[in-house]
Amino acid sequence: MRVWQYLATIIMGFSFASSTLFSQARKQVNYDWAPDQLAATFRYSVDDYSLQVTPTNLERNHLGGGAVEYSARHFYPWEIVVTVQYSSGKPLGQKLVSAGGGAGYCRNFKHWTPYARFIGGMVRTSSNDQMYLYTAPKWGLEINTNVGADYQLTPRWGIRGLQLQNEYLPFGSHGSVYWSIATGITYHFRP
């Protein structure tokens, strides 16, 4: 019986202290909320592998493509991110398709919203004549980290000022790393 009394006392004390602290902190905190958004971006990527195109010429794999992402910011400043990306490039016509989801952190300062994200997902790679790394299209898990900043032009529309992305893929003998830079447009669902 005494255990239940101690437990009830601890729960009531914790509830009272947390509600008091929450009400005091809420009055002191003053920042803008960031709305949920949809972003469409153009990306340019460089692979860490160099391919021997001719006997004397090594060439890095360059990809251009786009991405669509949805950022749910109901837990602001934390966000849940879902993204789909497609890229293709030279020298062997590599195609890279990925879909993933993860978490991020963002803050809204006047018109700017900087963010940092960690995303995991699935990726598929293929190339012309199946010459890039494997003899058939290959599926694998990706790890994607990115940082950037969005600029809000109107209550609904904005631009993605800059996004830097590091994508680790399980292709090749030691894995493969893609560095990307992206820019695009954003649409905010709540003003």
C-alpha positions as CSV (number, residue, x, y, z in Angstrom):
1,M,0.0,0.0,0.0
2,R,2.8,2.4,0.9
3,V,4.4,1.8,-2.6
4,W,1.2,3.1,-4.3
5,Q,1.1,6.2,-2.1
6,Y,4.8,7.0,-2.9
7,L,4.1,6.4,-6.6
8,A,1.0,8.6,-6.6
9,T,2.9,11.3,-4.8
10,I,5.8,11.2,-7.2
11,I,3.4,11.3,-10.3
12,M,1.4,14.2,-8.8
13,G,4.6,16.1,-8.0
14,F,6.1,15.5,-11.4
15,S,2.8,16.5,-13.1
16,F,2.5,19.7,-11.1
17,A,6.2,20.7,-11.7
18,S,6.1,19.9,-15.4
19,S,2.8,21.9,-15.9
20,T,4.2,24.8,-14.0
21,L,7.5,24.8,-15.9
22,F,5.6,24.4,-19.2
23,S,3.3,27.4,-18.5
24,Q,6.3,29.6,-17.5
25,A,8.4,28.6,-20.5
26,R,5.6,29.0,-22.9
27,K,5.2,32.7,-21.9
28,Q,9.0,33.3,-22.4
29,V,9.4,31.6,-25.8
30,N,8.6,33.8,-28.8
31,Y,9.5,32.5,-32.3
32,D,7.7,32.0,-35.6
33,W,6.3,28.6,-36.4
34,A,7.2,27.1,-39.8
35,P,4.4,25.6,-41.9
36,D,4.3,22.2,-43.6
37,Q,5.8,22.5,-47.0
38,L,6.3,20.8,-50.4
39,A,9.6,21.4,-52.2
40,A,10.6,20.7,-55.8
41,T,14.4,21.0,-56.4
42,F,16.9,20.6,-59.1
43,R,20.1,18.8,-58.0
44,Y,23.6,18.4,-59.4
45,S,25.6,15.5,-58.0
46,V,29.1,14.2,-58.3
47,D,30.1,10.6,-57.5
48,D,33.3,9.7,-55.7
49,Y,34.1,7.0,-58.3
50,S,36.3,7.9,-61.3
51,L,35.7,5.8,-64.5
52,Q,38.4,5.1,-67.0
53,V,36.8,6.3,-70.2
54,T,39.9,6.1,-72.3
55,P,43.3,4.5,-71.5
56,T,44.6,7.9,-70.3
57,N,41.4,9.7,-69.1
58,L,39.6,9.2,-65.8
59,E,36.2,10.9,-65.5
60,R,33.9,11.3,-62.5
61,N,30.3,10.5,-62.7
62,H,28.2,13.7,-62.9
63,L,24.4,13.5,-62.4
64,G,21.6,16.0,-62.9
65,G,18.1,15.5,-61.7
66,G,15.3,16.5,-59.4
67,A,13.7,15.8,-56.1
68,V,10.3,16.3,-54.5
69,E,9.9,16.3,-50.7
70,Y,7.3,16.9,-48.1
71,S,8.2,18.3,-44.7
72,A,5.6,17.8,-41.9
73,R,6.4,20.3,-39.2
74,H,3.7,19.5,-36.7
75,F,6.4,19.0,-34.0
76,Y,8.2,22.3,-34.8
77,P,11.2,22.8,-34.6
78,W,11.4,19.0,-35.5
79,E,10.1,17.9,-38.8
80,I,9.3,14.6,-40.5
81,V,10.6,14.5,-44.1
82,V,9.6,12.2,-47.0
83,T,11.6,12.5,-50.3
84,V,11.7,11.0,-53.8
85,Q,14.8,11.7,-56.1
86,Y,15.7,10.9,-59.7
87,S,19.1,11.6,-61.3
88,S,20.8,10.6,-64.5
89,G,24.2,11.4,-66.0
90,K,27.4,10.7,-67.8
91,P,29.8,9.0,-68.7
92,L,27.8,5.7,-68.7
93,G,24.3,7.0,-68.5
94,Q,23.8,6.1,-64.9
95,K,20.3,6.5,-63.5
96,L,19.7,6.8,-59.7
97,V,16.2,6.6,-58.2
98,S,15.7,6.9,-54.4
99,A,12.9,7.2,-52.0
100,G,13.2,7.8,-48.2
101,G,12.1,9.3,-45.1
102,G,13.6,10.7,-41.9
103,A,13.7,13.5,-39.4
104,G,15.1,17.1,-39.4
105,Y,15.4,20.2,-37.4
106,C,14.5,23.6,-38.6
107,R,14.1,27.2,-37.3
108,N,12.1,30.0,-38.8
109,F,13.8,33.5,-38.6
110,K,11.8,36.2,-40.3
111,H,11.8,35.0,-44.0
112,W,14.6,32.4,-43.6
113,T,14.2,28.7,-42.5
114,P,17.6,26.9,-42.1
115,Y,17.4,23.1,-41.6
116,A,19.4,20.0,-41.1
117,R,18.1,16.5,-41.9
118,F,18.9,12.8,-41.6
119,I,17.1,10.5,-44.1
120,G,17.2,6.8,-44.8
121,G,15.6,4.9,-47.7
122,M,15.9,2.7,-50.7
123,V,17.9,3.4,-53.9
124,R,18.1,1.8,-57.3
125,T,21.0,2.3,-59.7
126,S,21.4,1.3,-63.4
127,S,23.4,2.4,-66.4
128,N,23.6,2.0,-70.2
129,D,24.8,-1.5,-71.1
130,Q,24.8,-2.2,-67.3
131,M,28.5,-1.2,-67.1
132,Y,28.4,1.0,-64.0
133,L,29.6,-1.1,-60.9
134,Y,27.2,-4.0,-61.6
135,T,26.0,-6.1,-64.5
136,A,22.3,-5.5,-63.6
137,P,20.2,-2.8,-61.9
138,K,21.0,-2.9,-58.2
139,W,18.8,-2.0,-55.1
140,G,20.2,-0.9,-51.8
141,L,19.8,1.2,-48.6
142,E,20.9,4.8,-48.6
143,I,21.9,7.2,-45.9
144,N,21.3,10.9,-46.7
145,T,22.3,13.9,-44.7
146,N,21.6,17.4,-45.9
147,V,21.6,21.0,-44.8
148,G,20.1,24.1,-46.4
149,A,18.0,27.2,-46.1
150,D,14.6,28.2,-47.5
151,Y,13.5,31.8,-48.2
152,Q,9.8,32.6,-47.9
153,L,8.7,35.1,-50.7
154,T,4.9,35.1,-49.9
155,P,2.8,33.4,-47.3
156,R,2.5,30.4,-49.7
157,W,5.6,30.4,-52.0
158,G,9.3,30.4,-51.4
159,I,12.6,29.4,-52.8
160,R,15.2,26.9,-51.7
161,G,18.2,29.1,-51.5
162,L,20.7,26.3,-51.2
163,Q,20.8,22.7,-50.2
164,L,24.0,20.6,-49.7
165,Q,23.6,16.9,-49.5
166,N,25.8,13.9,-48.8
167,E,24.3,10.5,-49.9
168,Y,26.0,7.2,-49.0
169,L,25.0,4.3,-51.1
170,P,26.1,0.6,-50.7
171,F,27.4,0.3,-54.3
172,G,30.9,-0.6,-55.2
173,S,33.6,-2.3,-53.1
174,H,33.6,0.3,-50.3
175,G,30.3,2.0,-50.9
176,S,29.7,5.1,-52.9
177,V,29.3,8.7,-51.9
178,Y,27.4,11.4,-53.8
179,W,27.8,15.0,-53.0
180,S,24.9,17.2,-54.3
181,I,24.0,20.8,-54.5
182,A,20.3,21.8,-55.1
183,T,18.0,24.7,-55.4
184,G,14.3,25.0,-56.2
185,I,10.9,26.2,-55.1
186,T,8.7,25.6,-52.0
187,Y,5.0,25.7,-51.3
188,H,3.7,26.2,-47.8
189,F,0.4,24.6,-46.8
190,R,-0.5,27.0,-44.0
191,P,0.2,30.7,-44.1
